[in-house]
Amino acid sequence: MKVGIIPINIGVQSGGQIVETAQLVESLGYESVWTFEHVVVPVNYDSKYPYNKSGSMGAAPETNFVDPLIALAAVASATTTLRLATGVNILSQVNPIYMAKQAASLDFISNGRFMLGVGIGWLREEFEALGVPFERRGARFDDYVTGMRKIWSGEVVEHESDFISWKGFKSYPLPIQSPFPVIMGGVKGKIFERTAQLGNGWFAPSGDPVELKSHIESLQKECDAVGRDISEIEITCMWPGLGGEDFLGELKAIGVSRVVMPMMGEGDPIEKLHKVAEEVIA
């Protein structure tokens, strides 16, 4: 079982803190560091956060949300083996050429250590602030992933759709990894269909084995529908750092390959990192 931490970029007080934390977890044997993303946090919003009962993301507008790709670039320059991942970036609200370029560049400078986790988005007010339609964001997401894969192929890009009009260009450097890992995040809507068709991995914002088993069965059904082997899709889930090897064994038995441990919450996070490293990773 691979063990990572999340998020490396939220609530930090300096860039040095990001780098020092990454270097520490690399030295302790953790496999990866992950980020969260919001470009803006509205002071008030009507949109409902889908992953807790409160409907709120639980972060004040003044919380430091360091841009994920910039944070991970800093980590890449200060580490050698640690894998880097976004968990997740909101693909539907950004320019896909820039995203493809930035993702390929980060994989290039990290020598093939980056995993691009992407999601559709739930915060209408953020889309509005960015001047991007909230409607049809799912279809836009699918189209963007398809288009970005053409950019990463190294071939001349031709792509015409409702959302993209690309003709006759290339974009280098290419990602080091081939295929470049795109991880789909979430449990809502058509996520399992999208993951089966377009994803190299699935990131679940949950760590409950019973809930995950049901979701993985849904993913299996969608993989069967398109003739895909579910073993090609790496499954990552949240893990509170509790339960030890027995709990991780239960997750592994249902198909989870990686857990990521939240750094937010009560207690000293550095102490928690050492404890999990000593009791689980070692």
FENGICOR-V244302 format. One line per field, one symbol per residue. ss: DSSP state (H for helix, E for strand, C for the rest). phi: phi as a letter, one per 20 degrees, with the letter a starting at -180 (. if undefined). psi: psi as a letter, one per 30 degrees, with the letter a starting at -180 (. if undefined). A space follows every 10 residues. Layout:
ss: ???
phi: ???
psi: ???
This chain:
ss: CEEEEECCCE CCCCHHHHHH HHHHHHHHCC CEEEECCCCC CCCCCCCCCC CCCCCCCCCC CCCCECCHHH HHHHHHHHCC CCEEEECCEE HHHCCHHHHH HHHHHHHHHC CCCEEEEEEC CCCHHHHHHH CCCCCCHHHH HHHHHHHHHH HHCCCCEEEE CCCCEEEEEC CCCCCCCCCC CEEEECCCCC HHHHHHHHCC EEEECCCCHH HHHHHHHHHH HHHHHCCCCH HHCEEEEECC CCCHHHHHHH HHHCCCCEEE EECCCCCCHH HHHHHHHHHH HC
phi: .ecccbeedd medaffffff fffffffenf ebcccdcbfc dffcbefdfe dbffmdfmcf geffdfggff fffffgfdcc dfecbeccee ffdcffffff fffffffffe lndeceecce ocegffgffe mdfffmffff ggffffffff fffnefecbc bfdccdbmcc bcfegffbff fddedpcdme ffffffecee bcddebcegf ffgffffffg fffffdmdef ffdfdccfbf ndnmffffff fffeofdbdc dfeeofneff ffgfffffec ff
psi: kkkalklfgk glfleeeeee eeeeeeffgl elklllkkel jkekkfkkkf glffgkfgkl ffkjikkeee efeeeefgle fklkkkilkj efgljfeeee eeeeeeeefg hhgkkjklle kfjeeeeeef gkkekgfeee eeeeeeeeee effflkkjjk affkjkkhll jlllkekjkk jkkkklglbg eeeeeeeflf lkjkhlgjee eeeeeeeeee eeeefghkkf ffjkkkllkf glfaeeeeee eefggkfkkk kkflalljee eeeeeeeefe e.
